[in-house]
Amino acid sequence: MSALPKEEVNEPAWLAAVRHQVETLRFGVVQIVVHESRVVQIDRTERLRLDKAGPGMDAPPAPHLAPSAPASGAHRAQVP
């Protein structure tokens, strides 16, 4: 007997990869790139949210953490 629900047993590899990226992401974006009706790339950008209640959080962000800068933790998953 399989522990996976029936709809997950026969899902395409790209869908499993997207599901994993979404399930392991707390804050951020998962972007799917499609060429000629095929998923060819999955990009993941993870955001780090700082709690304003914490000590020292009322200071402006350092230049390398400004909202216009790309967040550290950008990942790209390869699609088979």
C-alpha positions in Angstrom: 0.0 0.0 0.0 1.2 3.5 -0.9 1.3 6.3 1.7 0.8 8.9 -1.0 -2.7 10.0 -2.0 -3.7 8.6 -5.4 -3.4 12.0 -7.2 0.3 12.3 -6.1 1.3 8.8 -7.3 1.2 9.6 -11.0 2.0 13.3 -10.9 4.7 14.6 -13.3 8.2 15.2 -12.0 7.9 19.0 -12.4 4.8 19.1 -10.3 6.5 17.1 -7.5 9.4 19.6 -7.7 7.1 22.6 -7.5 5.2 21.0 -4.6 8.4 20.5 -2.7 9.6 24.1 -3.3 6.3 25.5 -2.1 6.0 23.2 0.9 9.5 24.1 2.2 9.1 27.8 1.6 7.9 30.0 4.4 8.0 33.4 2.7 8.8 34.0 -1.0 8.1 33.2 -4.6 8.1 30.1 -6.7 8.2 30.8 -10.4 7.6 28.3 -13.2 9.2 28.9 -16.6 7.4 27.2 -19.6 8.8 26.8 -23.1 6.6 25.2 -25.8 4.1 23.9 -23.2 6.8 22.3 -21.1 8.1 23.3 -17.7 11.8 23.9 -18.2 12.8 25.8 -15.1 11.6 26.4 -11.5 13.0 29.5 -9.7 12.6 30.0 -5.9 13.3 33.2 -4.1 13.1 33.0 -0.4 12.4 36.1 1.8 13.6 36.6 5.3 11.0 38.4 7.4 12.4 40.2 10.5 10.2 40.5 13.5 9.8 44.2 14.3 9.3 43.4 18.0 12.9 42.0 18.3 15.8 44.1 19.6 17.4 46.5 17.1 14.7 46.0 14.5 13.7 49.6 14.5 16.9 50.7 12.7 16.8 51.1 8.9 18.0 48.0 7.0 21.6 47.8 5.9 22.1 48.7 2.2 22.7 45.1 1.2 19.3 44.2 2.8 17.3 47.0 1.1 14.0 45.8 -0.6 15.4 46.4 -4.1 18.3 44.0 -3.5 17.7 40.3 -4.4 17.1 38.2 -1.3 19.8 35.7 -0.3 18.5 32.2 -0.7 17.5 32.4 -4.4 17.4 28.8 -5.6 16.9 27.3 -9.0 15.6 23.7 -9.3 16.5 21.7 -12.3 13.6 20.0 -14.1 14.4 16.6 -15.6 
